[in-house]
Amino acid sequence: MKTHSQQEITELLLAWSDGDQTALGQLAPLVEQELRRLVGGYLKRQANNHFLQTTEIVNEMSRRMIGWRGLRWQSRAHFFGVAAMFIRHILVDAVRAQNFGKRDGHITVTSVNNETKVTAGRSVDLIALDEALTRLDQLNARQSRVVELRFFVGLSYKEIAEVLKIAPGAARNDWILAKAWLSRELSGHVP
């Protein structure tokens, strides 16, 4: 998350929150490249086939975020933290929309013509993961957010710490504990 000045993006986010539409116009190109990098990074960490492209995910996320009224952006980190939540929901919604069974929400990805695409396949069961993250959120909301930020947008421990206002070591520990919990939860799930 070092492409543009954190202060520059934070100032534009605050101005946009205050209703300045010109700030949104200045902000969009600054964050689009970073969002594409984050989404593309997530997709590349997965496997193969096609039904969603990086551009489609970023566009849908932007559309949903712009539609949010009354949200007061606090910082660049806050923005990218909310983006992680949107990416998670967009991917899960896409799997559900493709008429997958409740327990058959596998998704894989590939890079075709330099455009990363998401596809139905046998890599990560996003429906089961989403359900497990919802359960984890009830037990430990911070660990659930750490997984969302790390898994869906690939943020570093330092970036997660910035978003959640915790120490990088705490972010790392939450990741380790959450991964162990999720592994146990998801191992009972037979695809």
N, C-alpha and C positions, 0 to 999 in steps of 0.2 A: 504494500500500500504506500509506495514512496514516489509514484509517478508525478504528482502535483503537490504543491505546498499544502500541508494539513490546514494551516491557518486560512489559506485562500479558499479552500473548499468549505471549511466551517463557516466562514463569513458569508459565502454565497448561500449555503444551506439556511443560515439564520435569516438572511434577507428574504429568501423564498418563503420561509415559515411566516414571515411578516407580510406576505402577499405580494412581494416584488417579482412579477413575472419575467422581467428582464434578467433577474438573477438566475431563474430557471434556465433561460436560454444560454447563459454563460456557463452554468453548471453542467448541463447535459453532456457536452463534448468532453468535459474534464473527467467525468465519472464513467462515461460509456466505455472507454478503452479499458479502464480498470475492471469494470464489471465483465466485459468480454474475456479478459484475462482470467478472472476468478472462475467464471462459469466454464470456460474452456479447460481450465486446469482440473476442475471437478470431473468433467466429461472424459478427459484423457486418462484420469486415474481409474476409470471403469473399463468395460470390455468392448463388444462389437454389435453392429447393426444400425437401423435408422428410423427415427420418426420425429425427433425434435432437433433443431440446430441451435447452436450458441446464440445466434442472432434472434431467433424466435423466443428463446428464454429471456434474453435481455430486454427485448421489446415488450414482452408480456409483463415482466417485472416492472419496467418503467411505467407502463400503462396503469398497473395496479397502484404503484407508489404515488403517481401524480394524482390519482383519484382519491387518495387519502386526504381528508380535510381535517384541519384542526391539529395535525401532528406538529409538534414543535421540535424541530431537529436540534440536537444538542451539540453535535460535532460530526466530523467526517467518520469517526469510528462508529458512532451511533447509526449513521446512514448505512454503512456497510454491514453492521449487525442486523439491521432491519432487512437489508437485501438478502442476507443468508436465509432469513425466515421465509421471504417470498420465494426464493429459489427452491427451497424444500417443498413448499406448497404447490408451486407450479409443476414440479416434477411428479409429485404424488398425484396431483389432479390429472396430469397427462396420462399416467399409467391407468388410473381409474377410468378415464374417458375412453381408453382403448379397449374397454370391456374385458379387462382381466378379472378373473375371479378374486374374491377377497384375499385369498392366500396364494395368488399367482401374479404378484406384482413385480416380477423381475425386470430389470432394466440393464442394458449394456450400452456401450458407446463406441464410436470409432471416429477417425478423422478421414474425411473424404473430400478431395479437392480443397484442402486447407480449411475446411469448415467442419468443425466438430459437430457430430450429431448424436442424439440419444436414441435408443431403440429398445424394443422389447426383446428380452433374451434371458440368459441364465447367469447373471452376475450378482446383483444386489436386489433383494426383495424389498423394494421401497415401501410397499404397503406394510409389511411386517416391521421394517425399521421405523417407519412413521408411528405405528401403533406402540412399539417399544419405547420410542422417544417420548411419546405422550405419557406412558406409564412412568418413565424415569422422571419426567417433569413433575409428577405428583410427589415423588420421593425426594428429588434433588433438582430443582429448577436450574441451578447454575450448571450442574454437570450436563443436563440436557442441552443448554445453550452452547456449552463448549463443544459438544459433539456436532451440533448444527453448524457452528462457525467453522470447525475444523473439517468436517466431512463434506459439507455442501459448498463451501467456498475456499477451503484449504488455507485458512488463516494460520499464521504462525502463533506460537504461544505468546509472543510479545504483542501481536496484533489482537489476539483474543483478550489478553490482559487489558489492553487499551479499551476495547469495546465494553468489557464487563467491569472495568475499574477494580481489577485485582492484580496481584503479583503474577509475573510470568510462571513462577514455580507453582503457584496455586492452579493456574490454567493447565499446566502439564500434569499435575497430580489428579485434577478433575478428569482430564482426558483418559489417563490410565485407569482410574476407577470406573469411569463410565464405560470404557471399552470392555472391561472385565464383566461388568453388569450386563451390558448388551449381548456379549458373547454367550453368557449363561441363558439369558432370556430368549435369544434367537436360536440357540441350539435345540430347544424344544420344538421349534418350528420346522416341520418337514415340508419342503417345497413340492 
